[in-house]
Every structure is written in structure tokens, then in C-alpha cells.
């Protein structure tokens, strides 16, 4: 009876060890595949950085404008300063403030693109006391890189209106303003100017995170295998040797 119980325990533990080791090894491989996918995306971003900058006509001639995200652009147009939006709770250099977003009507096209112009600090004594920025009238040239629309934060009050908002939704803003907004934005780059800081964070795809997780999963897999070998093979073998020596 005891031998049968031990035999059953052995196979249950073996099955459990195989399942856990197999699962953790598979998860480690999955993390490596995710890292490889993001490395490929990063390589694509790096290639786009080396391409010639788009102008407004080349941008509009693109079949799938989303494919041009991260590409450099130099656009000429006119600011719609009355539609400037301050996105709240947006940090830069570890300071909380606003991202300033202004529509730019592209020269000779009739199309409009949202420009993430930069960052200004927040007045914590009076949230409505906005920092002064300069918005030149007439034709301007804006340098930057094509980006998705401004990222969204959780909004407790739902959709907002007015110059200070938590988020800006392109479709809703298009209806609100009547402007023919494009589905992408321009992240303005360059030295601080017009009262705006432009120290944007570089795209972080989290490749190192996936490598770290893969190491943890493979480490756990190795630990399970070592514990199984130790307790199910080496320990019983050493015990049998001791018994054999006593019998001898």
C-alpha cells in the first residue's frame, strides 16, 4: 500500500513539475517574442527618423497617414489660436503642468492638424491662471514629428469644454470646432520658444521590461526543474545508498 501511495505521489509531482516548467518556459518564450516585436517597431522608428522630412503636401498625399507616425515633418500653415487647448496633469521634467495643443491650418490644403506645441507650468494657487505663450499670427513654419493624437488620461467628468481639459478627442473636437482635423498630430520639437518647453520623452516600447520578465520566467522554470531533480531523484537515490550501506 505504501509503495502504491509513493508511486502515485511521484507521478502527481512529476505531472505538476512538467506543467509548471512547461508553462513558465512558454511564458518566457512569449516575452522574448514580444521583445522581438517591439525591437522591430523600434527599428522602423529609427528608419523613419532618417527619412526626409514631410511637408504639408507630401503628408496629405500619404495613402495611410498612420504609417507616417514618428516621421519628421516641416509644415507651414496658420495657427487657430482661439482653439488652443491646455491638457491638464501632463508632466515634463518631473513637473506637473499643461501640454499646449493648437490646431494648425496647413498652407494650400484646407486641412488642419493638431500640434502638440509644448509644455507650460501650472499655477497651483489658481488653476485658471494660465502661463502666457506667444502664438504668432500669419504664416508659420513648424518642425516636429508625426505622432498619434495626444494621449488620454482618466477623466472623472467625461467630455470637457473650454481651454483647460483633461483630454482632447479628435473626432469630438472636429465636430466642436468644425475644423477638418487630421487623424494624427504633430509633436513640435526644437528649443524652448514661445514660452513652451519641448523636452518630450523618447518613445519607450518597454523592450527591457520584456527581457526582464523572460529572465524571471526562465529562472522559475529552471528552479522547478532543479527542485524536482533534487527531491525526486537525488534525495531518494542518496537515501537508497544509505540504506544499502547499512544493510551491507
C-alpha positions in Angstrom: 0.0 0.0 0.0 2.8 2.4 1.0 4.6 1.7 -2.3 1.4 2.4 -4.3 0.9 5.7 -2.5 4.5 6.8 -3.1 4.2 5.7 -6.7 1.1 7.8 -7.1 2.7 10.8 -5.4 5.7 10.5 -7.6 3.6 10.7 -10.8 1.5 13.6 -9.5 4.5 15.6 -8.6 6.1 14.8 -12.0 2.9 15.9 -13.8 2.8 19.1 -11.7 6.5 19.8 -12.3 6.1 19.3 -16.1 3.1 21.5 -16.2 4.7 24.3 -14.2 8.0 24.1 -16.0 6.3 23.9 -19.4 4.1 26.9 -18.6 6.9 29.1 -17.3 9.2 28.2 -20.2 6.3 29.1 -22.6 5.7 32.4 -20.9 9.4 33.2 -21.1 9.4 32.5 -24.8 6.3 34.7 -25.2 8.0 37.6 -23.5 11.0 37.2 -25.9 8.7 37.2 -28.9 7.1 40.4 -27.6 10.5 42.0 -27.1 11.4 41.0 -30.7 8.2 42.5 -32.0 8.9 45.8 -30.2 12.5 45.8 -31.3 11.2 45.6 -34.9 8.9 48.5 -34.2 11.9 50.5 -32.8 13.9 49.7 -35.9 11.1 51.0 -38.0 11.0 54.2 -35.9 14.8 54.6 -36.3 14.4 54.2 -40.1 11.7 56.8 -40.2 13.8 59.3 -38.4 16.4 59.1 -41.2 13.8 59.8 -44.0 13.4 63.3 -45.5 11.0 65.5 -43.6 7.5 65.6 -44.9 5.9 68.9 -45.9 2.2 69.5 -45.8 1.5 68.3 -49.4 3.6 65.1 -49.0 1.7 64.4 -45.7 -1.7 64.7 -47.3 -0.6 62.6 -50.3 0.2 59.7 -48.0 -2.2 56.8 -48.5 -2.3 55.7 -44.9 -1.3 58.6 -42.7 -0.9 56.5 -39.6 2.1 54.8 -41.3 3.9 58.1 -41.1 3.9 58.3 -37.2 7.4 59.1 -35.9 8.5 60.6 -39.2 9.9 64.1 -39.2 7.8 66.9 -40.8 8.2 70.6 -41.5 4.7 72.1 -42.0 3.6 75.6 -43.0 0.3 77.0 -42.0 -1.6 79.3 -39.8 -2.4 78.9 -36.1 -6.1 78.8 -35.0 -5.1 80.4 -31.7 -8.7 80.7 -30.5 -8.9 76.9 -30.3 -5.9 76.4 -28.2 -6.4 73.7 -25.5 -4.4 73.2 -22.3 -4.2 69.5 -21.4 -4.0 69.3 -17.6 -1.9 66.9 -15.4 0.8 66.4 -18.0 4.3 66.2 -16.6 7.6 67.2 -18.2 11.0 67.1 -16.4 9.1 65.7 -13.3 7.0 68.8 -13.1 3.2 68.9 -13.5 1.7 71.3 -15.9 -0.1 71.5 -19.2 0.5 70.3 -22.7 -0.5 73.1 -25.1 -2.3 71.9 -28.2 -3.2 74.3 -31.1 -4.7 73.5 -34.5 -2.6 74.5 -37.5 -4.4 75.1 -40.8 -2.0 73.7 -43.4 -1.0 76.0 -46.2 -2.7 75.5 -49.5 -4.6 72.3 -48.4 -7.6 73.3 -46.3 -6.7 70.6 -43.8 -5.9 71.1 -40.2 -3.6 69.2 -37.8 -3.4 69.4 -34.1 0.1 70.5 -32.9 1.3 69.4 -29.5 3.3 72.6 -29.1 5.0 72.1 -25.8 4.6 72.3 -22.0 3.9 75.1 -19.6 3.8 75.0 -15.8 0.6 75.1 -13.8 -0.3 77.7 -11.2 -1.3 75.6 -8.2 -2.8 78.6 -6.4 -5.1 79.3 -9.3 -5.6 76.6 -12.0 -7.2 79.1 -14.3 -4.2 81.4 -14.3 -2.6 80.1 -17.5 1.0 80.8 -18.4 1.5 83.3 -21.2 2.5 81.8 -24.5 3.1 83.5 -27.8 1.1 82.4 -30.8 2.4 84.2 -33.9 -0.2 85.4 -36.4 0.0 84.7 -40.1 2.1 82.1 -41.8 4.4 80.0 -39.6 6.7 77.1 -40.2 6.5 74.3 -37.6 9.0 71.5 -37.2 8.3 68.2 -35.4 7.4 64.6 -35.9 4.2 63.0 -36.8 2.5 61.5 -33.7 -0.7 59.9 -32.6 -3.3 62.3 -31.1 -2.5 63.4 -27.5 -2.6 60.5 -25.1 -5.6 60.3 -22.9 -5.9 60.2 -19.1 -8.8 59.0 -17.0 -11.4 61.8 -16.9 -13.8 61.9 -14.0 -16.1 64.4 -15.6 -16.4 62.8 -19.0 -16.2 65.2 -22.1 -14.9 68.7 -21.3 -15.2 72.1 -23.0 -13.1 75.2 -22.6 -9.4 75.9 -22.8 -8.4 73.6 -19.9 -9.2 69.9 -20.4 -8.1 66.5 -19.3 -8.2 65.1 -22.7 -8.9 66.0 -26.3 -10.7 63.6 -28.6 -10.0 64.3 -32.3 -13.5 63.3 -33.5 -15.3 65.2 -30.9 -13.0 68.3 -31.3 -13.6 68.1 -35.1 -17.4 68.4 -34.5 -17.0 71.1 -31.9 -14.7 73.3 -33.9 -15.8 72.5 -37.5 -12.2 72.1 -38.4 -11.2 69.3 -40.9 -8.8 67.8 -38.4 -6.4 65.0 -39.5 -6.3 61.7 -37.6 -2.7 62.3 -36.4 -1.0 65.2 -34.7 2.4 66.9 -34.9 4.7 66.8 -31.9 6.6 70.1 -32.2 10.3 69.8 -31.5 13.1 72.2 -31.1 14.5 74.5 -28.4 12.1 76.2 -25.9 10.3 79.1 -27.6 7.0 81.0 -27.4 7.0 80.3 -23.7 6.9 76.5 -24.2 9.2 73.7 -23.1 9.6 70.8 -25.6 11.6 68.2 -23.7 9.4 65.3 -24.9 10.2 61.9 -23.6 11.6 59.5 -26.2 9.2 56.6 -27.2 9.7 53.8 -24.7 8.5 50.5 -26.0 9.4 48.6 -22.9 11.8 46.1 -24.6 13.9 45.8 -21.4 10.8 45.1 -19.4 10.0 42.1 -21.6 13.6 40.8 -21.3 13.4 41.1 -17.5 10.1 39.2 -17.4 11.6 36.5 -19.7 14.5 36.1 -17.4 12.2 35.7 -14.4 10.0 33.1 -16.2 13.1 31.1 -17.3 14.6 31.4 -13.9 11.4 30.0 -12.3 11.3 27.2 -14.9 14.9 26.3 -14.0 14.1 26.4 -10.3 11.2 24.0 -10.7 13.3 21.6 -12.7 16.2 21.7 -10.2 13.8 21.2 -7.2 12.2 18.3 -9.0 15.5 16.6 -9.8 16.8 17.2 -6.3 13.8 15.9 -4.3 12.5 13.3 -6.7 15.8 11.8 -7.9 18.9 12.9 -6.0 17.4 12.7 -2.4 15.8 9.3 -3.0 19.0 8.0 -4.6 21.1 9.2 -1.7 18.6 7.7 0.8 18.7 4.3 -1.0 22.5 4.4 -0.9 22.5 5.0 2.9 20.0 2.0 3.3 22.2 -0.2 1.1 25.3 0.7 3.1 23.5 -0.1 6.4 22.4 -3.4 5.0 25.9 -4.2 3.9 
